[in-house]
Amino acid sequence: MGKSGRIFFLKPGITAKNKRVALSKHSWQSLRGPDGGPLSQLEAGELVFNLLAQLSPSDRLILTLLYLEGCTMAEAANRAGWTLVGARVRAFRARIRLKNLIAKGEL
């Protein structure tokens, strides 16, 4: 948690001192289970599936490659047929869109 009381999604290979995408404490709380506790694996999987379904195909692809399949940025770019810079830009924008979906409560 940052000094401002926000939770940060750190980008792969980026330290906390560099670029980050902040999620407000209220938005973070909306990701909790009905009793305020952590989500079960099934609930978490459904949440991820529903959030990814609201993104464009290219956003889904880059986030899936990076976070679900564990690819490096270079591997993700190669598998998607994009340049490394293009993949980085797509990942940055996809994270912003995902953060905005969560912040709006469109879970």
Backbone as CSV, one residue per row, in Angstrom:
resi,resn,N_x,N_y,N_z,CA_x,CA_y,CA_z,C_x,C_y,C_z
1,MET,0.856,-1.166,0.000,0.000,0.000,0.000,0.898,1.223,0.000
2,GLY,0.566,2.187,-0.818,1.356,3.396,-0.916,1.091,4.343,0.245
3,LYS,1.842,5.420,0.320,1.694,6.393,1.393,0.332,7.073,1.350
4,SER,-0.293,7.146,0.169,-1.576,7.824,0.031,-2.749,6.938,0.424
5,GLY,-2.486,5.715,0.893,-3.553,4.811,1.269,-4.172,4.101,0.077
6,ARG,-3.455,4.065,-1.032,-3.953,3.409,-2.227,-3.182,2.126,-2.471
7,ILE,-3.841,1.189,-3.107,-3.218,-0.066,-3.493,-2.709,0.104,-4.918
8,PHE,-1.532,-0.394,-5.202,-0.962,-0.229,-6.528,-0.824,-1.566,-7.236
9,PHE,-1.181,-1.582,-8.519,-0.881,-2.714,-9.377,0.442,-2.382,-10.028
10,LEU,1.488,-3.063,-9.671,2.779,-2.788,-10.268,2.896,-3.494,-11.603
11,LYS,3.486,-2.832,-12.545,3.700,-3.422,-13.855,4.815,-4.450,-13.769
12,PRO,4.782,-5.482,-14.600,5.859,-6.476,-14.569,7.217,-5.816,-14.789
13,GLY,8.162,-6.116,-13.929,9.513,-5.593,-14.077,9.682,-4.137,-13.672
14,ILE,8.657,-3.508,-13.114,8.728,-2.104,-12.734,8.703,-2.031,-11.207
15,THR,9.588,-1.239,-10.639,9.628,-1.107,-9.194,8.597,-0.086,-8.742
16,ALA,8.326,-0.066,-7.451,7.329,0.841,-6.890,7.697,2.304,-7.107
17,LYS,8.969,2.599,-7.279,9.385,3.983,-7.484,9.040,4.481,-8.875
18,ASN,8.874,3.559,-9.798,8.568,3.943,-11.175,7.062,4.007,-11.389
19,LYS,6.652,3.880,-12.636,5.248,4.008,-12.998,4.383,2.948,-12.324
20,ARG,3.173,3.346,-11.953,2.227,2.432,-11.334,0.809,2.924,-11.614
21,VAL,-0.118,2.022,-11.449,-1.525,2.337,-11.649,-2.190,2.210,-10.287
22,ALA,-2.709,3.315,-9.763,-3.284,3.317,-8.423,-4.755,2.929,-8.459
23,LEU,-5.179,2.231,-7.420,-6.574,1.852,-7.242,-6.988,2.391,-5.879
24,SER,-8.068,3.154,-5.835,-8.491,3.761,-4.571,-8.875,2.689,-3.555
25,LYS,-8.869,3.058,-2.301,-9.205,2.114,-1.238,-10.640,1.625,-1.396
26,HIS,-11.552,2.504,-1.799,-12.951,2.115,-2.017,-13.043,1.078,-3.132
27,SER,-12.338,1.301,-4.229,-12.353,0.342,-5.332,-11.748,-0.980,-4.909
28,TRP,-10.702,-0.910,-4.107,-10.061,-2.136,-3.625,-11.045,-2.941,-2.778
29,GLN,-11.828,-2.257,-1.949,-12.801,-2.937,-1.095,-13.891,-3.626,-1.914
30,SER,-14.210,-3.086,-3.090,-15.235,-3.697,-3.932,-14.777,-5.051,-4.481
31,LEU,-13.492,-5.337,-4.384,-12.959,-6.617,-4.843,-13.006,-7.689,-3.757
32,ARG,-13.562,-7.374,-2.616,-13.663,-8.325,-1.504,-14.949,-9.131,-1.625
33,GLY,-14.995,-10.223,-0.911,-16.175,-11.077,-0.891,-17.335,-10.406,-0.173
34,PRO,-18.514,-11.034,-0.189,-19.702,-10.445,0.431,-19.551,-10.210,1.932
35,ASP,-18.756,-11.026,2.606,-18.550,-10.862,4.043,-17.366,-9.949,4.357
36,GLY,-16.773,-9.335,3.334,-15.624,-8.457,3.530,-14.302,-9.188,3.534
37,GLY,-14.350,-10.512,3.491,-13.135,-11.310,3.464,-12.649,-11.524,2.042
38,PRO,-11.569,-12.244,1.896,-11.046,-12.497,0.552,-11.996,-13.376,-0.257
39,LEU,-11.943,-13.240,-1.555,-12.752,-14.046,-2.454,-12.219,-15.477,-2.500
40,SER,-13.111,-16.429,-2.724,-12.666,-17.805,-2.934,-12.001,-17.871,-4.305
41,GLN,-11.316,-18.955,-4.596,-10.674,-19.093,-5.906,-11.700,-19.039,-7.023
42,LEU,-12.845,-19.659,-6.821,-13.895,-19.654,-7.832,-14.430,-18.243,-8.056
43,GLU,-14.689,-17.508,-6.970,-15.186,-16.134,-7.080,-14.152,-15.231,-7.744
44,ALA,-12.890,-15.405,-7.378,-11.820,-14.599,-7.970,-11.697,-14.887,-9.456
45,GLY,-11.786,-16.168,-9.829,-11.725,-16.536,-11.240,-12.870,-15.941,-12.029
46,GLU,-14.080,-15.970,-11.460,-15.241,-15.382,-12.127,-15.086,-13.871,-12.272
47,LEU,-14.541,-13.236,-11.243,-14.318,-11.790,-11.292,-13.340,-11.439,-12.405
48,VAL,-12.239,-12.158,-12.478,-11.241,-11.911,-13.528,-11.858,-12.147,-14.905
49,PHE,-12.590,-13.237,-15.064,-13.239,-13.548,-16.341,-14.196,-12.429,-16.747
50,ASN,-15.028,-11.959,-15.810,-15.987,-10.895,-16.113,-15.303,-9.578,-16.465
51,LEU,-14.229,-9.259,-15.761,-13.499,-8.022,-16.066,-12.834,-8.111,-17.437
52,LEU,-12.180,-9.230,-17.720,-11.516,-9.392,-19.016,-12.523,-9.378,-20.163
53,ALA,-13.709,-9.908,-19.929,-14.744,-9.945,-20.975,-15.190,-8.545,-21.390
54,GLN,-14.997,-7.563,-20.521,-15.403,-6.198,-20.821,-14.329,-5.414,-21.578
55,LEU,-13.160,-5.997,-21.720,-12.056,-5.339,-22.421,-12.032,-5.743,-23.890
56,SER,-11.312,-4.978,-24.684,-11.162,-5.299,-26.101,-10.305,-6.562,-26.251
57,PRO,-10.381,-7.226,-27.406,-9.575,-8.434,-27.602,-8.075,-8.208,-27.398
58,SER,-7.541,-7.077,-27.879,-6.101,-6.846,-27.703,-5.749,-6.599,-26.239
59,ASP,-6.636,-5.918,-25.494,-6.401,-5.710,-24.063,-6.430,-7.047,-23.328
60,ARG,-7.417,-7.878,-23.647,-7.509,-9.209,-23.027,-6.263,-10.026,-23.320
61,LEU,-5.815,-9.973,-24.575,-4.659,-10.772,-24.974,-3.412,-10.381,-24.199
62,ILE,-3.094,-9.105,-24.163,-1.856,-8.688,-23.496,-1.909,-8.974,-22.000
63,LEU,-3.044,-8.718,-21.355,-3.144,-8.983,-19.919,-3.100,-10.482,-19.622
64,THR,-3.728,-11.283,-20.467,-3.703,-12.733,-20.291,-2.291,-13.274,-20.443
65,LEU,-1.594,-12.814,-21.476,-0.219,-13.282,-21.692,0.692,-12.903,-20.531
66,LEU,0.566,-11.668,-20.045,1.454,-11.193,-18.991,1.126,-11.782,-17.625
67,TYR,-0.149,-11.790,-17.266,-0.505,-12.114,-15.884,-1.041,-13.524,-15.679
68,LEU,-1.686,-14.088,-16.671,-2.232,-15.434,-16.489,-1.287,-16.503,-17.015
69,GLU,-0.577,-16.188,-18.101,0.365,-17.164,-18.654,1.796,-16.904,-18.210
70,GLY,2.048,-15.768,-17.596,3.365,-15.484,-17.037,4.448,-15.153,-18.046
71,CYS,4.058,-14.673,-19.215,5.045,-14.311,-20.237,5.769,-13.025,-19.849
72,THR,6.996,-12.897,-20.312,7.679,-11.613,-20.202,7.079,-10.697,-21.262
73,MET,7.383,-9.423,-21.176,6.860,-8.481,-22.162,7.348,-8.855,-23.563
74,ALA,8.607,-9.258,-23.678,9.156,-9.644,-24.981,8.456,-10.888,-25.527
75,GLU,8.205,-11.869,-24.660,7.495,-13.074,-25.090,6.069,-12.755,-25.533
76,ALA,5.398,-11.901,-24.767,4.031,-11.520,-25.109,3.994,-10.798,-26.449
77,ALA,4.936,-9.898,-26.672,4.998,-9.171,-27.940,5.214,-10.135,-29.095
78,ASN,6.131,-11.066,-28.922,6.430,-12.038,-29.962,5.215,-12.913,-30.264
79,ARG,4.559,-13.425,-29.225,3.406,-14.303,-29.422,2.229,-13.577,-30.059
80,ALA,2.076,-12.285,-29.770,0.965,-11.513,-30.324,1.293,-10.925,-31.695
81,GLY,2.566,-10.950,-32.070,2.971,-10.379,-33.355,3.122,-8.871,-33.327
82,TRP,3.389,-8.321,-32.142,3.565,-6.884,-31.977,5.035,-6.588,-31.707
83,THR,5.406,-5.320,-31.865,6.741,-4.903,-31.458,6.768,-4.840,-29.928
84,LEU,7.959,-4.834,-29.356,8.082,-4.741,-27.906,7.481,-3.435,-27.398
85,VAL,7.765,-2.343,-28.081,7.224,-1.039,-27.678,5.705,-1.050,-27.784
86,GLY,5.177,-1.629,-28.862,3.732,-1.717,-29.038,3.073,-2.514,-27.933
87,ALA,3.703,-3.605,-27.530,3.162,-4.430,-26.449,3.180,-3.668,-25.126
88,ARG,4.243,-2.929,-24.884,4.321,-2.141,-23.646,3.219,-1.092,-23.596
89,VAL,2.991,-0.428,-24.712,1.945,0.597,-24.778,0.577,-0.048,-24.576
90,ARG,0.328,-1.177,-25.245,-0.954,-1.879,-25.095,-1.168,-2.323,-23.652
91,ALA,-0.123,-2.839,-23.015,-0.241,-3.278,-21.630,-0.539,-2.101,-20.706
92,PHE,0.134,-0.990,-20.917,-0.095,0.206,-20.104,-1.547,0.659,-20.238
93,ARG,-2.022,0.750,-21.467,-3.397,1.203,-21.702,-4.416,0.194,-21.197
94,ALA,-4.126,-1.094,-21.327,-5.048,-2.132,-20.850,-5.172,-2.074,-19.327
95,ARG,-4.061,-1.826,-18.638,-4.109,-1.711,-17.179,-4.961,-0.529,-16.753
96,ILE,-4.826,0.580,-17.473,-5.633,1.772,-17.171,-7.114,1.457,-17.365
97,ARG,-7.450,0.796,-18.462,-8.854,0.452,-18.728,-9.389,-0.504,-17.668
98,LEU,-8.581,-1.467,-17.258,-8.989,-2.406,-16.220,-9.202,-1.673,-14.900
99,LYS,-8.292,-0.801,-14.565,-8.422,-0.008,-13.339,-9.702,0.813,-13.372
100,ASN,-10.011,1.411,-14.514,-11.218,2.223,-14.631,-12.482,1.382,-14.481
101,LEU,-12.483,0.167,-15.011,-13.633,-0.727,-14.840,-13.853,-1.031,-13.359
102,ILE,-12.767,-1.305,-12.660,-12.862,-1.628,-11.228,-13.320,-0.398,-10.452
103,ALA,-12.754,0.758,-10.782,-13.106,2.003,-10.069,-14.572,2.370,-10.274
104,LYS,-15.114,2.077,-11.458,-16.519,2.367,-11.738,-17.442,1.329,-11.124
105,GLY,-16.877,0.258,-10.620,-17.675,-0.793,-10.017,-18.338,-1.703,-11.036
106,GLU,-17.794,-1.746,-12.259,-18.365,-2.575,-13.307,-17.779,-3.985,-13.247
107,LEU,-18.020,-4.612,-12.108,-17.493,-5.954,-11.893,-18.501,-6.917,-12.394
